[in-house]
Amino acid sequence: MAHPARFLASTSATVEGRIHSQLTDPNGIGVRYFYEYGETTGYGTRFGFGSTVINRPGSDYGIQTKLTGLEPGTTYHYRLCASDEENAGDPICSADVPFTTPTTTGPYLTLVPYCNAPTGLAEGVDITGTGFPTSPGPTPVYIGAELARDGGPFQGHSTQIANADGDVSIGATWGPRGQVHVYDVRTFLDPNFNAQQDPGEQLLATGHYADHC
């Protein structure tokens, strides 16, 4: 299963998926995997080749890789494919997942739902971003985030430090199980580390998400 791309930037994207184990052999089995991507569902390019050993029945194995050299403002498609090393035949591939790179080179948020698999309805949103200020010196650059749900007021959520790529993972906010929500997010420089946008603190990026799992 492939998920919506995270850390979307104008020329790169982090893509991820899960391999679900239906294994019954406790000795485990080797699995080979790769991604396919392209500007159509014909894909055309394979990347992110790897292998792992699955040895826990019923477990999900997360596979994540970064795709670079993309064109700004362009829609791409990708999927995760995998096969076990003991059987012949074609690999099994996930459903197609499209994403569109932004045209901006500045901070950019991606909001991805957490979904309740039995009902297909979203329970929360995972917030990631790229292009944020980093901390090359000894003084950290703190990035705050506030979130508003269903048209309500913005409330302090968390403060993070972007990694060396300018990526930040803000986390998830959960709503009642089985309900659909709308989220608005704003991120800002937060030197006092209080997760609230105080007067004079620079707004970095905003995001809006309506659940559609």
C-alpha positions, 0 to 999 in steps of 0.5 A: 500500500502506498501513501500520499507523498510527504515533504513535497518540494518543487523538485523533490518528494518523499514517498512511502508505502507499507508491505503487509505480511500475511506470513505464517512461516515463523522462519521469515521470508525475504522480500524485494521491493521497488517504486515506479514513478512517472507523469502518467500511470504508465510510470516508466521509471523504477527506483528505490530498490531494496530488500528486507526479511519479513518475520512477523505475521500480520505486520506492516513494514514501512518503506520510504525513499526520496525522489529528486529531479522533479519538475515544479508544478507537475503531477506525478504518479507512483506505486510500491511493488514487492515480491517474495524471493522464493516465488517466481512471477511478477511483483504485486504493486499497490494502487496508484498514488498521484501528487503534484509538486508545488511551484514555490521554493519556500516552506511548503506543508503537506497534510496527510490523513490518518484513516480508520481502516474498517470505516475508511473515514479519517481520524486525524492529520499528519503534518509534514513540511519542507523548505523550512529554515535550518540550524547550521550553527549552535543556535536552533531555529524553532518552528512553531505550528498552530492548528484549527479544526472545523473552522474553530480558532487556531490553537498551539500545537507544537514546536520543532527544529527542521532537519538538515534538508529543511524538513519538519514533521509536526505530528498528528491531531486526532478527532473522534473515531469515524468522523470527517474533519477540516484542518487549517495549519499555520507554521511560524518562527517561534523563538520563545518555543511556546507553540503560539504565534505571538506578535512579530513572529514570522509566518512561514507556511499555511495548509488546509485539508479536508479529509477524503479517505 
